């Protein structure tokens, strides 16, 4: 029973997220966070242009609150808007920007749009970015164009938890074009990253440089062998005299 309750809550949160995403198009919407409080449900909307979401005198917020009460049976939904400072590091906003640009200017300059978007993302300090545009671009035959820059993980736990992914679509005259954006942020710590500590500076005397430890041992061995070779002929001379 407890598992069903958690599953139903997650399904409800997903439905609220999909509904808000469909309502807030072309306003820099990124994601939401649902927090349950004693006073009711608190919905935090992350967006780059909060003024368009609020509307004149809060009309859009009031309308959205009424719809959430009716559609999802929320008792007292409280909507809070949080502004995203670095919009080029959010894949959802980047994908929406590409979609709106394609809808406005068409697919004639889609390559310039892709390269310009990649340079904007990498300027924020991201490790890597990948943009996939799929559809009838620019001809009547469907293709997939890939724009790639930097270093991006494609497998492993980092690719699932560390890389930010977003999907969206653009409605053009030739049909619907799918857009996929992957960004690996610069503050991500990779498991194979190694930091080299500052080496301790040790003072080495000139004597140690001239006569290392290994050379002293070899000199001792050579001296012993020399003594042995000198003693051997002396013994032979004594035997010959006798």
C-alpha positions in Angstrom: 0.0 0.0 0.0 2.8 2.4 0.8 4.5 1.7 -2.5 1.3 2.4 -4.4 1.0 5.7 -2.5 4.5 6.8 -3.5 4.0 5.7 -7.1 0.7 7.6 -7.4 2.4 10.7 -6.0 5.2 10.5 -8.5 2.7 10.0 -11.3 0.8 13.1 -10.2 4.0 15.2 -10.0 4.9 14.0 -13.5 1.4 15.0 -14.8 1.7 18.4 -13.2 5.1 18.9 -14.7 3.8 18.0 -18.2 0.8 20.3 -17.9 2.9 23.3 -16.8 5.4 22.6 -19.6 2.5 22.6 -22.1 1.1 25.8 -20.7 4.3 27.7 -20.4 5.8 27.6 -23.9 8.3 30.2 -25.3 8.7 31.8 -21.9 12.0 30.3 -20.9 10.5 27.5 -18.8 13.1 24.9 -17.5 11.6 22.7 -14.8 9.5 22.6 -11.7 9.9 21.3 -8.1 6.9 20.2 -6.0 7.3 20.6 -2.2 4.6 19.6 0.2 4.1 21.9 3.2 1.6 22.0 6.1 -0.2 24.9 4.3 -0.5 23.1 1.0 1.5 22.2 -2.1 4.4 24.6 -3.1 5.3 24.6 -6.8 8.6 26.2 -7.7 8.9 27.1 -11.4 12.4 27.6 -12.7 12.5 29.9 -15.8 14.7 32.5 -17.5 11.9 35.1 -18.0 9.7 35.2 -14.9 7.9 38.3 -16.0 6.2 36.6 -18.9 5.0 33.8 -16.5 3.6 36.2 -14.0 1.7 38.4 -16.5 0.0 41.7 -15.8 -0.8 42.0 -12.1 -0.3 38.3 -11.7 -3.1 37.2 -14.1 -1.2 34.2 -15.5 -0.3 32.9 -12.0 -3.9 33.2 -10.8 -5.2 31.4 -13.8 -2.6 28.6 -13.5 -3.5 28.3 -9.8 -7.2 27.8 -10.5 -6.5 25.2 -13.2 -4.2 23.2 -10.9 -6.9 23.2 -8.2 -9.6 21.9 -10.7 -7.5 19.5 -12.8 -5.3 17.9 -10.1 -7.4 18.4 -6.9 -4.7 20.4 -5.1 -6.0 22.0 -1.9 -3.9 25.2 -1.7 -1.2 25.4 -4.5 1.3 28.1 -4.0 3.3 29.0 -7.1 6.8 30.5 -6.7 9.0 31.5 -9.6 12.8 31.2 -9.5 14.9 32.9 -12.1 17.7 31.0 -13.8 20.8 33.1 -14.0 22.9 31.1 -16.6 20.4 30.3 -19.4 23.1 28.8 -21.7 23.8 26.0 -19.2 20.2 24.7 -19.1 19.5 22.2 -21.9 15.7 22.8 -21.8 16.0 26.5 -22.4 18.7 26.0 -25.1 16.4 23.5 -26.9 13.4 25.8 -26.8 15.6 28.7 -28.1 16.6 26.5 -31.1 13.0 25.5 -31.7 11.7 29.1 -31.6 14.5 30.2 -33.9 13.7 27.5 -36.5 10.0 28.3 -36.3 10.8 32.0 -36.9 13.4 31.9 -39.6 13.0 28.4 -41.1 15.7 25.8 -41.8 17.8 27.7 -44.2 20.4 28.7 -41.5 20.1 25.8 -39.2 23.9 25.1 -39.3 24.7 28.6 -38.2 22.1 28.3 -35.4 23.7 25.0 -34.2 27.2 26.3 -34.2 26.2 29.6 -32.5 24.4 27.7 -29.8 27.3 25.4 -29.2 29.7 28.4 -28.8 27.3 30.1 -26.3 27.1 26.9 -24.2 30.9 26.3 -24.2 31.4 30.0 -23.2 29.7 29.2 -19.8 32.5 26.7 -18.9 30.7 23.5 -20.0 32.9 20.5 -20.7 30.9 19.4 -23.7 27.7 19.8 -25.7 25.8 17.8 -28.3 22.8 19.0 -30.4 20.8 16.7 -32.6 18.3 18.1 -35.1 16.1 15.4 -36.7 13.5 15.9 -39.4 13.2 17.3 -42.9 16.1 19.6 -42.6 16.8 21.2 -45.0 15.5 19.0 -47.8 12.2 17.0 -48.1 14.0 13.9 -47.0 14.3 13.3 -43.2 17.8 13.4 -41.8 19.6 13.8 -38.5 22.2 16.5 -38.1 24.7 16.3 -35.2 26.6 19.3 -33.7 29.2 18.3 -31.2 31.9 20.2 -29.3 34.0 19.4 -26.3 34.0 16.2 -24.1 30.8 14.4 -23.4 30.2 11.1 -21.6 28.0 8.7 -23.5 28.0 5.7 -21.1 28.3 4.9 -17.5 26.8 6.4 -14.4 28.0 9.9 -15.3 26.1 9.8 -18.6 22.9 9.1 -16.7 23.2 11.3 -13.6 25.7 14.0 -14.6 24.8 14.9 -18.2 21.8 17.2 -18.6 19.4 16.2 -21.4 16.4 17.9 -22.9 14.0 17.2 -25.7 11.6 19.4 -27.6 10.1 19.8 -31.1 9.6 22.6 -33.6 6.5 22.8 -35.9 7.6 23.8 -39.3 5.9 23.9 -42.7 7.8 20.8 -43.8 6.8 18.9 -40.6 7.8 18.5 -37.0 11.5 18.7 -36.3 12.9 17.0 -33.1 15.6 18.7 -31.1 17.8 17.0 -28.5 20.4 18.8 -26.4 23.0 17.3 -24.1 25.2 19.4 -21.9 28.0 18.2 -19.5 28.5 21.1 -17.0 31.9 22.3 -16.0 31.5 21.7 -12.3 30.9 18.0 -12.8 33.5 15.8 -11.1 34.5 12.8 -13.2 35.5 9.5 -11.6 38.8 9.4 -13.6 39.8 13.0 -12.9 43.2 13.2 -11.1 44.6 16.2 -9.2 48.4 16.5 -9.0 49.5 18.0 -5.6 52.3 20.5 -5.4 55.6 18.6 -5.2 57.8 19.3 -2.2 60.9 21.1 -3.2 64.0 19.3 -1.7 67.4 20.8 -1.6 70.1 18.5 -3.1 73.7 19.3 -2.4 76.4 19.2 -5.1 78.1 16.3 -3.4 75.0 14.2 -3.6 74.7 15.0 -7.3 78.3 14.1 -8.0 78.4 10.9 -6.0 75.0 9.3 -5.8 74.3 6.4 -3.4 74.3 3.8 -6.2 77.8 5.0 -7.5 79.3 4.6 -4.0 78.2 0.9 -3.8 79.6 0.2 -7.2 82.9 1.8 -6.2 83.1 -0.4 -3.1 82.5 -3.6 -5.2 85.1 -2.5 -7.7 87.7 -1.9 -4.9 87.1 -5.3 -3.4 87.6 -7.0 -6.8 90.8 -5.0 -7.4 92.2 -6.2 -4.1 91.4 -9.8 -5.0 93.2 -9.6 -8.3 96.2 -8.0 -6.7 96.5 -10.8 -4.0 96.3 -13.6 -6.6 99.6 -13.0 -8.4 101.5 -12.5 -5.1 100.4 -16.1 -4.0 101.6 -17.5 -7.4 105.0 -15.8 -7.0 105.5 -17.4 -3.5 104.6 -20.9 -4.9 107.2 -20.5 -7.7 110.0 -19.5 -5.3 109.3 -22.5 -3.1 
